[in-house]
Amino acid sequence: MPIRRLLLMIAALAALVGAAPLWPWLDLPLRLILPVAFLLGLWADQRGTVLLAARPATLLMVVAFLWYGVHASRGDIVGPATNLLALLLALRLLTEKSSRHLLQIFILALLALAASSLYSLSSAFLLFLVLEVLAIAFGLFLLCYADADPQAQLDRRPLRAIFAIGLGLPLLSLLFVPPLFFILPRTQVPLWNFLNQPQSAISGISDHVEPGTVSSLAQSQRIMLRVETLPQSRNELYWRVIVLNTPEGKAWVRRPPPPEEMNLPDSTNGIQQRLYIEPTGDSFLPGLDPVVQWRGLRAARTPDSLVIAQRPLNQRSMVQATSGQGGRIRSGKLFPLDLYLALPAEVTPRLRGAVDALIQEGDNARQRITAIEGFFLQQELNYSLTDLPGGETPLDDFLFAKKSGYCEHFAVAFTTMLRLAKVPSRLVGGYYGGEYSELGGYYLVSEDRAHLWVEALVDGYWERLDPTRFARNAESVGIVQQQRMRGLSQWVDAFNYYWNRTVISYDLSQQIDWLRRTGSATRRWDFAAIFKESIPFILIPATIMGLVWLIIPRLRRSPEERLLQGFLRLLRQEQIATDDLSLGLHTLAARSRYPAARIFAARYNALVFSGRRAIAAEIRELRELLRQMHS
């Protein structure tokens, strides 16, 4: 194969790998121009022509710099810069490809790949990065040969040697990556974030709930958080996010709670968890209900036991938290209960009459809650995401007509009936359940887990009540089921989880934790703990060195050498000593019980002494003889 032809193919591969992750974030014109330029560039390379001369290309580049320079602003630098980068790469693919131009393609492709990390740094980025580094390393090595003799031809043997070196150099450089990554100082927020606009995100949790207006977000599979913790019972899998305490028309909204309500004590004996939160765009931190301690982000606790970060969660965040159990929150000092007894503007006589029929004079809060729970069971309600109650009286339609609804209908109807019964109550929004990964030891919580439940004030404690559990089909629709990831999906998500944990969310606080744990283990002379904490510095470099040791020598061996090694290995399996090759293959083959061994020796010797390379048919024949010996 001509060396220049191979070099052009490697340059095209580098451009494709570098631009592919950036392509979804480009403006529409660039998303059309870039693939067209790539295909036209390949076509021109095959025909040996140039589609765009140097002067027009230079003029277009100047115009592009001016255009995107005018449209860049302090609030939006990344968008114009990445579009300019993609346009420069497209133009370079259409121009003459001298050695200098090929170097520019490699640089632009690498910068495009780096620019894509400003938008998304998923685990797929690692694959693109490895491919890009290998392509550029291989391309640079070929470029040295092409400069010396552009018309040189490469057969398989030198091509394997070049490929081995091009593969080995990047692998060896990776030996330095893990120690530098874990040791170099990290910031709490990536340094490039000041360039990037906060990512717009939509959460399944809203601060405005109105029965009958359910959003399609309920069906979204978008991942909201992963939580590393021990497996929990289904009664504990409520991820608290927001409290809605005030009816406003037909909707329920959040109003500032009474400051006197604050009283949740700290606890170190609860459920420990490490939460990796996807960007949501709001400031509410989720956690197992209720969160009593947290660290990792600056946040404050509200009187109704929510945790609100000082800044919106526009980037992936990691929080360590301790939560209480049972969903019970001790109430604070005596405070006005009007907020938690306020009723919607319009409560139908039918709903009032249903509550009046349930409540006996002298009943306490517990008895009234039990009576309303019994009413929900008697109504034989169903959980549904379609054909939902609405209209002017959605609660009546839900309880007495359609008798099916979403979690909003269950929770709002239950809270309204509690307040009619003079039991202080409020709505709590968050997520319920999650898929547990045995492989990674974490829960995966997606947006379709968004849920609404109720809290009622009983004997000085806010208690969690979930009226959706009274649906007849609660079990069948997964309301109380606890799912576990199985098969390939578990492995794929575990890889994404460890990528986010090890790379994306690794910051200064985790570095300090690592130094503290390692120092403590060293002072105790705990060698097992020291080894565990040093795994990234031992296991990863050792794995890379093993790959270099195994792959590169194998790539350098010719097919004839590999066939000979396979033949000798089969002889050793027959207990035939092969240390002294001076005896000759015929002598060694004569000691084998397989006739195919003697035929192999004859064919191989004839090939070696002919002084030429083996053709494909001869290689296949020798492999078939080895297969006969092995069987």
QUIQUI-V494119 format. One record per backbone hydrogen bond with DSSP energy under -0.5 kcal/mol. NH is the residue of the N-H (numbers start at 1). CO is the residue of the C=O. E is the energy in kcal/mol with one decimal. If there is no record, write none. Layout:
NH|CO|E + NH|CO|E
//
This chain:
3|152|-2.8 + 4|150|-0.8 + 6|2|-1.9 + 7|3|-2.1 + 8|4|-2.4 + 9|5|-1.8 + 10|6|-2.2 + 11|7|-2.3 + 12|8|-2.2 + 13|9|-2.2 + 14|10|-2.5 + 15|11|-2.2 + 16|12|-2.4 + 17|13|-2.7 + 18|14|-2.2 + 19|15|-2.1 + 20|16|-2.1 + 21|17|-0.7 + 22|19|-0.5 + 23|19|-1.7 + 24|20|-0.6 + 25|22|-1.6 + 26|23|-1.5 + 31|27|-2.0 + 32|28|-1.2 + 33|29|-2.6 + 34|30|-2.5 + 35|31|-0.5 + 36|32|-1.3 + 37|33|-2.8 + 38|34|-2.1 + 39|35|-2.3 + 40|36|-2.6 + 41|37|-2.2 + 42|38|-2.0 + 43|39|-2.3 + 44|40|-2.6 + 45|41|-2.3 + 46|42|-2.0 + 47|43|-1.6 + 48|44|-1.2 + 49|44|-2.0 + 51|94|-0.9 + 52|94|-1.6 + 57|53|-1.8 + 58|54|-2.5 + 59|55|-2.5 + 60|56|-2.5 + 61|57|-2.1 + 62|58|-2.1 + 63|59|-2.3 + 64|60|-2.4 + 65|61|-2.4 + 66|62|-2.2 + 67|63|-2.7 + 68|64|-2.6 + 69|65|-1.9 + 70|66|-2.0 + 71|67|-1.6 + 72|68|-1.0 + 73|76|-1.7 + 76|73|-0.6 + 77|195|-0.8 + 78|195|-0.9 + 81|77|-2.0 + 82|78|-2.8 + 83|79|-2.1 + 84|80|-2.4 + 85|81|-2.2 + 86|82|-2.2 + 87|83|-2.2 + 88|84|-2.5 + 89|85|-1.9 + 90|86|-2.3 + 91|87|-2.5 + 92|88|-2.2 + 93|89|-1.7 + 94|90|-0.7 + 94|91|-0.9 + 95|91|-0.7 + 95|92|-0.6 + 98|96|-0.6 + 102|98|-2.6 + 103|99|-2.0 + 104|100|-1.7 + 105|101|-2.0 + 106|102|-2.3 + 107|103|-2.3 + 108|104|-2.9 + 109|105|-2.6 + 110|106|-2.0 + 111|107|-2.5 + 112|108|-2.4 + 113|109|-2.1 + 114|110|-2.2 + 115|111|-2.5 + 116|112|-1.6 + 117|113|-0.7 + 117|114|-0.9 + 118|115|-1.6 + 119|116|-1.2 + 120|116|-2.3 + 125|122|-1.5 + 126|123|-1.0 + 127|123|-0.8 + 128|124|-2.0 + 129|125|-2.6 + 130|126|-2.4 + 131|127|-2.4 + 132|128|-2.5 + 133|129|-2.7 + 134|130|-2.3 + 135|131|-2.5 + 136|132|-2.6 + 137|133|-2.5 + 138|134|-2.6 + 139|135|-2.6 + 140|136|-2.9 + 141|137|-1.8 + 142|138|-2.2 + 143|139|-2.1 + 144|140|-1.2 + 145|141|-1.0 + 146|142|-2.8 + 147|143|-2.1 + 148|144|-1.2 + 149|145|-2.4 + 152|149|-1.8 + 154|1|-2.4 + 159|155|-1.7 + 160|156|-2.5 + 161|157|-1.8 + 162|158|-2.6 + 163|159|-2.5 + 164|160|-2.5 + 165|161|-2.1 + 166|162|-2.9 + 167|163|-2.0 + 168|164|-2.5 + 169|165|-2.3 + 170|166|-0.7 + 171|167|-1.5 + 172|168|-2.7 + 173|169|-2.1 + 174|170|-1.4 + 175|172|-1.4 + 176|173|-1.5 + 177|174|-0.7 + 178|174|-0.9 + 180|176|-1.6 + 181|177|-2.9 + 182|178|-2.3 + 183|179|-1.8 + 184|180|-2.4 + 193|190|-1.8 + 194|191|-0.8 + 195|192|-1.8 + 196|192|-0.9 + 199|314|-0.8 + 209|252|-2.3 + 213|210|-1.7 + 218|215|-1.3 + 219|216|-2.1 + 220|217|-1.5 + 224|445|-2.6 + 225|445|-1.8 + 226|276|-2.0 + 227|443|-2.4 + 228|226|-0.5 + 228|274|-3.0 + 229|227|-0.7 + 229|441|-0.9 + 236|233|-1.9 + 237|234|-0.8 + 238|236|-1.6 + 239|237|-0.6 + 239|431|-3.4 + 240|238|-0.9 + 240|287|-2.2 + 241|429|-2.1 + 242|429|-2.3 + 244|427|-2.6 + 245|243|-0.5 + 245|253|-1.1 + 246|253|-2.4 + 248|251|-3.6 + 251|248|-1.8 + 252|209|-2.5 + 253|246|-2.9 + 254|207|-0.7 + 261|258|-1.8 + 262|259|-1.5 + 271|323|-2.7 + 272|270|-0.6 + 273|321|-2.2 + 274|228|-1.8 + 275|319|-3.4 + 276|226|-3.2 + 277|275|-0.7 + 277|317|-2.8 + 278|224|-2.7 + 280|313|-2.0 + 281|313|-2.1 + 285|307|-3.0 + 286|284|-0.5 + 287|240|-0.8 + 289|238|-2.5 + 292|322|-3.0 + 293|322|-1.8 + 295|320|-2.1 + 299|297|-0.6 + 300|308|-2.4 + 302|306|-2.4 + 305|302|-1.9 + 308|300|-2.8 + 308|306|-0.5 + 309|283|-3.2 + 309|307|-0.5 + 310|298|-2.4 + 313|282|-3.0 + 314|312|-1.8 + 317|277|-2.3 + 319|275|-2.4 + 320|295|-2.9 + 321|273|-2.6 + 322|293|-2.2 + 323|271|-2.0 + 324|290|-2.6 + 327|289|-0.6 + 328|325|-0.7 + 329|462|-2.2 + 331|460|-3.4 + 332|261|-0.6 + 333|260|-1.3 + 340|337|-0.8 + 341|338|-1.3 + 342|338|-1.0 + 345|249|-0.6 + 347|345|-0.5 + 348|346|-0.5 + 352|348|-2.1 + 353|349|-2.9 + 354|350|-1.8 + 355|351|-1.9 + 356|352|-2.7 + 357|353|-1.9 + 358|354|-0.8 + 358|355|-0.9 + 359|355|-1.7 + 363|360|-2.1 + 368|364|-2.1 + 369|365|-2.3 + 370|366|-2.1 + 371|367|-2.0 + 372|368|-2.1 + 373|369|-2.4 + 374|370|-2.2 + 375|371|-1.8 + 376|372|-2.1 + 377|373|-2.0 + 378|374|-2.3 + 379|375|-1.7 + 380|376|-0.5 + 380|377|-1.1 + 381|376|-0.7 + 382|403|-2.0 + 384|405|-2.2 + 389|404|-0.6 + 397|393|-2.3 + 398|394|-2.0 + 399|395|-2.8 + 400|396|-2.7 + 401|396|-0.7 + 401|397|-0.9 + 402|397|-2.1 + 403|397|-1.0 + 403|398|-0.5 + 405|382|-2.0 + 409|406|-0.8 + 410|406|-1.7 + 411|407|-2.8 + 412|408|-2.7 + 413|409|-2.2 + 414|410|-2.2 + 415|411|-2.6 + 416|412|-2.5 + 417|413|-2.2 + 418|414|-2.3 + 419|415|-2.4 + 420|416|-2.1 + 421|417|-1.5 + 422|419|-1.7 + 423|418|-2.7 + 424|422|-0.6 + 425|340|-1.8 + 426|455|-2.0 + 427|244|-2.5 + 428|453|-2.6 + 429|242|-3.2 + 430|451|-2.3 + 431|239|-1.8 + 432|449|-2.3 + 433|237|-2.8 + 435|444|-2.3 + 436|434|-0.5 + 436|483|-2.0 + 437|442|-3.0 + 438|436|-0.7 + 441|437|-2.5 + 442|437|-0.9 + 443|227|-2.7 + 444|435|-3.0 + 445|225|-2.8 + 445|443|-0.6 + 446|444|-0.6 + 447|222|-2.7 + 448|220|-1.1 + 449|446|-1.9 + 450|447|-2.0 + 451|430|-2.9 + 453|428|-2.5 + 454|465|-2.9 + 455|426|-2.4 + 456|463|-2.0 + 457|424|-2.5 + 458|456|-0.7 + 458|461|-3.4 + 461|458|-1.6 + 462|329|-3.5 + 463|456|-2.9 + 463|461|-0.6 + 464|327|-0.5 + 465|454|-3.4 + 467|465|-0.6 + 469|466|-1.6 + 470|467|-2.0 + 471|468|-1.7 + 472|381|-3.4 + 474|471|-1.4 + 477|473|-1.9 + 478|475|-1.1 + 479|474|-2.1 + 480|474|-0.8 + 483|481|-0.6 + 485|436|-1.8 + 489|486|-0.6 + 490|486|-0.7 + 490|487|-0.8 + 491|487|-1.1 + 492|488|-2.6 + 493|489|-2.5 + 494|490|-2.1 + 495|491|-2.1 + 496|492|-2.0 + 497|493|-2.7 + 498|494|-2.6 + 499|495|-2.1 + 500|496|-2.6 + 501|497|-2.6 + 502|498|-2.8 + 503|499|-2.5 + 504|499|-1.5 + 505|500|-3.2 + 507|505|-0.6 + 511|507|-1.9 + 512|508|-2.5 + 513|509|-2.1 + 514|510|-2.4 + 515|511|-2.5 + 516|512|-2.4 + 517|513|-2.6 + 518|514|-2.8 + 519|515|-2.5 + 520|516|-2.3 + 521|517|-2.3 + 522|518|-2.2 + 523|519|-2.3 + 524|520|-1.5 + 525|522|-1.0 + 526|521|-2.8 + 527|525|-1.3 + 530|526|-2.3 + 531|527|-2.5 + 532|528|-2.1 + 533|529|-2.5 + 534|530|-1.3 + 535|532|-1.0 + 537|534|-1.0 + 538|534|-1.2 + 538|535|-0.9 + 539|535|-2.6 + 540|535|-0.8 + 542|538|-1.9 + 543|539|-2.5 + 544|540|-2.3 + 545|541|-2.7 + 546|542|-2.2 + 547|543|-2.2 + 548|544|-2.5 + 549|545|-2.5 + 550|546|-2.2 + 551|547|-3.0 + 552|548|-1.4 + 554|550|-0.8 + 555|551|-2.4 + 556|552|-1.8 + 557|553|-1.1 + 562|558|-2.1 + 563|559|-2.2 + 564|560|-2.3 + 565|561|-2.4 + 566|562|-2.1 + 567|563|-2.2 + 568|564|-2.5 + 569|565|-2.0 + 570|566|-1.8 + 571|567|-1.8 + 572|568|-2.2 + 573|569|-1.5 + 574|570|-0.7 + 574|571|-1.0 + 575|572|-2.0 + 576|571|-2.0 + 577|575|-0.6 + 581|579|-1.0 + 583|580|-1.1 + 584|581|-1.5 + 588|584|-1.9 + 589|585|-3.0 + 590|586|-1.9 + 591|587|-0.7 + 591|588|-0.9 + 592|589|-1.5 + 595|593|-0.5 + 597|594|-1.2 + 598|594|-0.7 + 598|595|-0.5 + 599|595|-1.8 + 600|596|-2.5 + 601|597|-2.2 + 602|598|-1.9 + 603|599|-2.6 + 604|600|-2.9 + 605|601|-2.4 + 606|602|-2.1 + 607|603|-1.9 + 608|604|-2.6 + 609|605|-2.6 + 610|606|-0.7 + 611|607|-0.5 + 611|608|-1.1 + 612|607|-0.7 + 619|615|-2.0 + 620|616|-2.3 + 621|617|-2.0 + 622|618|-2.4 + 623|619|-2.3 + 624|620|-2.1 + 625|621|-1.9 + 626|622|-2.0 + 627|623|-2.2 + 628|624|-2.0 + 629|625|-1.9 + 630|626|-2.3 + 631|627|-2.1
//
